[in-house]
Amino acid sequence: MKCPTCEKELQEITIEMITLDVCEGGCGGIWFDHFELEKVDEPHESAGEQILNVERDKNIKVNPSQRRNCPKCNHIVMMQHFFSVKRKVTVDECPKCGGFWLDYGELGKIRSMFESEDEKIEAAKKYFDDVFGDELTRMHGESKEKMEKARKIAKMFRFICPSTYIPGKQAWGAF
């Protein structure tokens, strides 16, 4: 596979039974197949510690706003979105295969945001409730039409933060 940022050939590395594709000696980015990133995104996951410092060419300048094609699906343009409700790291995610591209240094920032998956989910729930909760509760109680609108708004949250989009029951009953 080719690096979506600098076009260098990605190198496969295996760490604790996870095979990743890294742009070693290039831009230093890392490709995570679907569900691989969640195996290394928390500080206590030792596999993530081993890939924080990929060897890179410091002369390669990365444009973080550049739209990139998925290295696995070739001509599919990846979506850019915040990794979490803290809105500190923008990641590239393929809408077809669900893989993630992280630029050099982004994994370290992600690992420092939350201690656990539970903490990340609680932060997303709180954010969503702070932003939409009262309005959705009001809409839910007014009419069937407004309840459907509330459901659509709640489901759109997955595009704001796809990695954690509030599954389960809420007071406003949108899911």
C-alpha positions in Angstrom: 0.0 0.0 0.0 1.1 3.6 -0.7 1.1 6.3 2.0 -1.9 8.6 1.4 0.2 11.6 2.5 3.6 11.2 0.9 3.2 8.3 -1.6 6.0 6.2 0.0 5.4 2.5 0.2 3.9 1.6 3.7 5.8 -1.0 5.8 4.0 -3.7 7.6 4.9 -4.1 11.3 3.3 -6.5 13.8 3.1 -5.5 17.4 1.3 -7.8 19.9 -0.7 -9.6 17.2 -1.7 -6.3 15.5 -0.4 -5.8 12.0 -0.2 -2.1 11.1 1.0 -0.3 8.0 3.4 2.6 8.8 5.2 5.2 6.7 8.6 4.5 8.2 11.2 6.9 6.9 8.5 9.0 5.1 5.9 11.2 6.8 5.6 8.8 9.8 1.9 8.2 9.5 0.1 5.0 10.5 -2.7 3.1 8.8 -5.1 1.2 11.2 -7.5 -1.3 9.7 -11.1 -1.3 11.1 -11.0 -1.9 14.9 -7.2 -1.8 15.2 -7.0 1.8 16.5 -9.2 1.0 19.5 -6.6 -1.6 20.6 -3.9 1.0 21.1 -5.7 4.3 21.8 -5.6 4.3 25.6 -2.5 4.9 27.7 -2.6 1.4 29.4 -2.4 -0.5 26.1 1.2 -1.4 25.7 1.0 -2.0 21.9 0.3 1.7 21.4 3.4 2.7 23.3 5.6 0.8 20.9 4.4 2.7 17.8 4.5 6.3 19.2 7.8 7.2 17.6 7.8 5.9 14.0 11.0 6.9 12.2 10.2 9.7 9.8 11.8 12.2 7.4 11.5 15.6 9.1 11.9 17.3 5.7 8.5 16.0 4.6 5.9 18.6 5.4 2.3 17.3 6.1 -0.7 19.4 5.3 -3.3 18.3 7.9 -6.2 19.7 5.9 -5.3 17.8 2.7 -8.0 15.4 1.6 -6.5 11.9 1.3 -7.5 8.7 -0.5 -7.7 5.5 1.5 -4.6 3.5 1.1 -6.6 0.3 1.2 -9.6 1.3 -1.0 -7.5 3.5 -3.4 -10.0 6.0 -4.9 -12.2 6.5 -1.8 -11.6 9.9 -0.2 -11.4 9.6 3.6 -13.6 11.7 5.9 -11.9 14.0 8.3 -13.4 14.4 11.7 -12.5 14.9 15.3 -11.5 11.7 17.1 -13.4 12.6 20.3 -15.6 15.3 21.8 -12.5 17.0 23.1 -11.9 18.1 19.5 -8.1 18.0 19.8 -7.2 15.6 17.1 -8.6 15.4 13.5 -8.3 11.9 12.0 -8.9 10.6 8.5 -11.4 7.7 8.3 -12.4 5.6 5.2 -16.2 5.5 4.9 -15.9 2.2 3.0 -13.5 0.0 5.0 -13.6 1.9 8.4 -9.8 2.2 8.6 -8.1 5.2 10.1 -5.0 7.2 8.9 -3.1 9.0 11.7 -0.4 11.5 10.9 2.8 11.5 12.9 2.2 12.4 16.5 -1.6 12.0 16.5 -1.6 8.6 18.2 0.3 10.2 21.2 -2.3 13.0 21.4 -5.2 10.4 21.2 -3.6 8.3 24.0 -3.4 11.3 26.3 -7.0 12.3 26.0 -8.8 9.6 28.0 -7.7 7.0 30.5 -10.3 4.4 29.3 -13.0 3.7 26.8 -15.6 4.3 29.6 -14.2 7.7 30.2 -14.4 8.5 26.5 -18.0 7.3 26.3 -19.0 9.4 29.4 -17.4 12.5 27.9 -19.4 12.0 24.7 -22.6 11.5 26.6 -22.1 14.6 28.6 -21.2 16.7 25.6 -24.2 15.5 23.6 -26.6 16.1 26.5 -25.1 19.5 27.2 -25.5 20.5 23.5 -28.8 18.8 22.5 -30.4 17.2 25.6 -32.9 19.9 26.6 -34.0 20.7 23.1 -34.4 17.0 22.2 -36.4 16.3 25.3 -38.7 19.2 24.5 -39.1 18.1 20.9 -39.8 14.5 22.0 -42.7 15.6 24.1 -44.4 17.9 21.5 -45.3 15.6 18.6 -44.5 12.5 16.6 -43.1 14.7 13.8 -40.8 16.5 16.2 -39.8 13.2 17.8 -38.6 12.0 14.4 -36.7 15.2 13.9 -35.1 14.7 17.4 -34.0 11.1 16.3 -32.4 12.5 13.1 -30.5 15.1 15.1 -29.3 12.5 17.5 -28.2 10.1 14.8 -26.2 13.0 13.1 -24.0 13.0 16.2 -22.2 10.0 14.9 -20.8 12.3 12.1 -19.6 14.8 14.7 -17.8 12.0 16.6 -18.1 8.7 14.8 -15.9 6.7 17.2 -18.4 7.4 20.1 -21.9 8.4 19.1 -24.0 7.7 22.1 -25.5 4.3 21.9 -28.2 3.3 24.4 -31.1 5.1 26.1 -31.3 8.9 26.7 -33.9 10.9 28.5 -35.1 12.3 25.2 -35.6 8.8 23.7 -33.9 9.4 20.4 -32.3 6.0 19.9 
